[in-house]
Amino acid sequence: MSRFDNVIDRTNTNCLKHDFSSERGMPDGLIPMWVADMDFTVPDEVVEDIQRAVSHGVFGYTEPKQDYYSVVAGWFRSHFSWDVRESWISTAPGVVFALAQAICALTEKGGGVLIMRPVYYPFTTMIEQNGRRVVNSPLINDGGKYAIDFDDFERKIVDNDVKLFVLCSPHNPVGRVWTEAELTRVAEICLKHGVPIVSDEIHCDFTFDGIKHTPLASLSPEIAANTVTLTAPSKTFNLAGMNTANTIIPNPELKKKYDRQVSSTGFYQNTSVGRAACKSAYAKGEPWLEELLPYLSGSFDMMADFIREKLPRVKFRKPEGTYLAWLDFSDYAFAQDELDRIVIDKAKLWLDTGTMFGEEGKGFQRVNIATPRCILMNAMQSLAEAFN
Ligand SMILES: Cc1ncc(COP(=O)(O)O)c(C=O)c1O
């Protein structure tokens, strides 16, 4: 039995995933598999380091020192052969916050910002709520494997006076881990048209079956100079409640613009406890992650076998990365709200409906599989009963 098979009661902890059904318009008693956090405890070493930080009992102003930056940079050096310098890193309370700040720093009001839907929905809201314009170059769904439409991508940049591209890498919700060739091609199109890139790489540590994530900014010095990379230990080590993220910007001019924008919000520093958690996770969390990845990969395989056998009309391709499954129910030809009602009322599951990620998600549901396998397989069983 794996430590990840342990079922932990997360209710009554103000946990967004389990405790907010009525606030979010959902009936009680659903299995929650929506928001992207994990139903697993973090590495013991991280809990101990958080406890050590808390037991001091004084919580005045703090700032990160060299040791913090070295540990963060070290993670990307050792995992992705990306030679991150400490001076490129700025801390942030979250990746979505950093995304919003990068949009404001690098574009003017009304400026076009390119995204590739279906994509993590805060990309759209952060662009729109900051008074910028969404320009969409939809991904191509080629039998469940998604691809970039490079011609459309370039055409959209030119036709819509695009000022910024926001990349999701690995891609939530479709689970692609973009290859070096794909990344190079989009980066070169952006360089050609003077379009900087924000690369959200929060899912970078979740890749399966020998597939490797390539940080966009590691491809060449020119691409690095055109890229703002958003990272966090929050997905990798389940620390979303610790509000700790790191933005990596090798180009000093872009970094200055970004840091000035962040400063204008009044954000000062992450919490001392969050910083201790981040540092501890990157310094000591590796063995835990090495156990987690095969667990998640095995869960996806079990899910794929189950779907093939019990839900043959649902199309599912094991993602290359992320812990999110993107299930295609389009063969049933239900209207999206009908599909949602079956998932909620009959299967008793709380998933993310596909259209949250753009109209390209019609007919889909996103399932967060980072939960003990007994819960995942219960949920799959309920889904099969609801749809058969
Ligand atoms: C692509 C992507 N970016 C950002 C986030 C959230 O980041 P944060 O909680 O640090 O704002 C998520 C969470 O699901 C995500 O999938």
The ligand as an SDF file (V2000), in Angstrom:
LIG
                    3D

 16 16  0  0  0  0  0  0  0  0999 V2000
   -1.9250   26.4420  -15.2850 C   0  0  0  0  0  0  0  0  0  0  0  0
   -2.1780   26.9110  -13.8830 C   0  0  0  0  0  0  0  0  0  0  0  0
   -1.6730   28.0820  -13.4580 N   0  0  0  0  0  0  0  0  0  0  0  0
   -1.8780   28.5420  -12.2060 C   0  0  0  0  0  0  0  0  0  0  0  0
   -2.6290   27.8240  -11.2990 C   0  0  0  0  0  0  0  0  0  0  0  0
   -2.8790   28.3750   -9.9230 C   0  0  0  0  0  0  0  0  0  0  0  0
   -1.7550   28.9550   -9.3970 O   0  0  0  0  0  0  0  0  0  0  0  0
   -1.8040   29.7470   -8.0280 P   0  0  0  0  0  0  0  0  0  0  0  0
   -2.6510   28.9730   -7.0710 O   0  0  0  0  0  0  0  0  0  0  0  0
   -0.3600   29.8120   -7.6260 O   0  0  0  0  0  0  0  0  0  0  0  0
   -2.3580   31.0940   -8.3250 O   0  0  0  0  0  0  0  0  0  0  0  0
   -3.1730   26.6010  -11.6970 C   0  0  0  0  0  0  0  0  0  0  0  0
   -4.0040   25.8230  -10.7570 C   0  0  0  0  0  0  0  0  0  0  0  0
   -4.7270   24.9550  -11.1170 O   0  0  0  0  0  0  0  0  0  0  0  0
   -2.9470   26.1270  -12.9980 C   0  0  0  0  0  0  0  0  0  0  0  0
   -3.4460   24.9680  -13.4290 O   0  0  0  0  0  0  0  0  0  0  0  0
  1  2  1  0
  2  3  1  0
  2 15  2  0
  3  4  2  0
  4  5  1  0
  5  6  1  0
  5 12  2  0
  6  7  1  0
  7  8  1  0
  8  9  2  0
  8 10  1  0
  8 11  1  0
 12 13  1  0
 12 15  1  0
 13 14  2  0
 15 16  1  0
M  END
$$$$
